[in-house]
Amino acid sequence: MTSIQIIASIFGLIMVYLSFLHYKRHEFNRYQFVIWEILWFGFIIVTILPDRFNVITERLGIARAFDLFAIGAFVMVLSLSFHNYLLITRLEKRLENKVRQKALSELSSIKVKHL
């Protein structure tokens, strides 16, 4: 095992532990916890056994296993970015609606007092 594999495996184990801590603090629900654990354990397996993926890379016409992992990571980052964008957009709309409702209710209470 090379030094980069050891470092990557230690990083993966730390992230598994941090995911567990966030789950115990109720910052993740069970579904989110399981997804993160699968991703981190998958990362550890891929870093320890990269040669096992040569069959997949040959079928896809990719030169190295690292290229396959880089492509997968890129797709994952784009997917998560899109998901985060959607969540932020929904939050902005909800916040805007709440602020609008509160402003309108305060405006109507001010009009009632002045009449």
Phi, psi and omega per residue, in radians:
M1 nan 2.315 -3.120
T2 -1.423 2.915 -3.115
S3 -1.143 -0.609 3.126
I4 -1.168 -0.597 3.091
Q5 -1.185 -0.668 3.113
I6 -1.151 -0.804 3.133
I7 -1.078 -0.780 -3.141
A8 -1.131 -0.675 3.117
S9 -1.154 -0.733 3.096
I10 -1.102 -0.737 3.081
F11 -1.032 -0.783 3.125
G12 -1.070 -0.731 3.118
L13 -1.146 -0.684 3.083
I14 -1.087 -0.737 -3.139
M15 -1.185 -0.605 3.039
V16 -1.048 -0.803 3.138
Y17 -1.116 -0.766 3.128
L18 -1.116 -0.658 3.074
S19 -1.083 -0.728 3.111
F20 -1.092 -0.757 3.121
L21 -1.068 -0.754 3.124
H22 -1.132 -0.611 3.083
Y23 -1.154 -0.771 -3.141
K24 -1.150 -0.507 3.094
R25 -1.452 0.054 3.139
H26 1.125 0.514 3.039
E27 -1.541 -0.331 3.036
F28 -2.073 2.540 2.933
N29 -1.516 3.089 -3.059
R30 -1.084 -0.710 3.133
Y31 -1.068 -0.819 3.135
Q32 -1.106 -0.704 3.122
F33 -1.062 -0.816 -3.129
V34 -1.101 -0.746 3.126
I35 -1.064 -0.819 -3.139
W36 -1.136 -0.679 3.124
E37 -1.131 -0.727 3.094
I38 -1.066 -0.777 3.137
L39 -1.091 -0.786 -3.104
W40 -1.224 -0.705 3.089
F41 -1.170 -0.634 3.039
G42 -1.066 -0.728 3.092
F43 -1.054 -0.758 3.136
I44 -1.114 -0.777 -3.140
I45 -1.093 -0.750 -3.134
V46 -1.128 -0.664 -3.133
T47 -1.276 -0.565 -3.131
I48 -1.409 -0.642 -3.053
L49 -2.131 1.042 -3.092
P50 -1.196 -0.455 -3.112
D51 -1.217 -0.358 3.136
R52 -1.166 -0.275 -3.087
F53 -1.696 0.140 3.138
N54 -1.104 -0.568 3.118
V55 -1.080 -0.762 -3.139
I56 -1.173 -0.752 -3.105
T57 -1.151 -0.643 3.109
E58 -1.141 -0.733 3.138
R59 -1.161 -0.599 -3.138
L60 -1.495 -0.147 3.135
G61 1.338 0.491 3.126
I62 -1.734 2.405 -3.010
A63 -1.178 -0.795 -3.050
R64 -2.273 2.739 3.097
A65 -1.125 -0.602 3.123
F66 -1.057 -0.671 3.106
D67 -1.079 -0.699 3.102
L68 -1.090 -0.761 -3.140
F69 -1.171 -0.667 3.118
A70 -1.133 -0.731 3.105
I71 -1.112 -0.784 3.108
G72 -1.059 -0.743 3.127
A73 -1.134 -0.708 3.121
F74 -1.084 -0.775 3.114
V75 -1.097 -0.725 3.142
M76 -1.130 -0.765 3.135
V77 -1.110 -0.738 3.105
L78 -1.115 -0.709 3.128
S79 -1.117 -0.798 3.136
L80 -1.159 -0.643 3.097
S81 -1.107 -0.750 3.110
F82 -1.107 -0.767 3.120
H83 -1.068 -0.792 3.107
N84 -1.086 -0.693 3.096
Y85 -1.043 -0.787 3.124
L86 -1.100 -0.753 3.134
L87 -1.110 -0.749 3.138
I88 -1.141 -0.703 3.111
T89 -1.087 -0.747 3.103
R90 -1.109 -0.739 3.125
L91 -1.098 -0.732 3.115
E92 -1.061 -0.761 -3.139
K93 -1.129 -0.746 3.123
R94 -1.122 -0.746 3.128
L95 -1.118 -0.749 3.120
E96 -1.066 -0.750 3.127
N97 -1.128 -0.730 3.124
K98 -1.118 -0.763 3.130
V99 -1.119 -0.729 3.126
R100 -1.091 -0.788 3.131
Q101 -1.089 -0.742 3.138
K102 -1.153 -0.731 3.126
A103 -1.111 -0.729 3.135
L104 -1.168 -0.673 3.132
S105 -1.199 -0.659 3.085
E106 -1.184 -0.656 3.115
L107 -1.123 -0.745 3.139
S108 -1.191 -0.592 3.100
S109 -1.242 -0.559 3.077
I110 -1.198 -0.712 3.130
K111 -1.120 -0.661 -3.128
V112 -1.165 -0.679 -3.134
K113 -1.176 -0.617 -3.105
H114 -1.383 -0.282 -3.139
L115 -1.517 nan nan
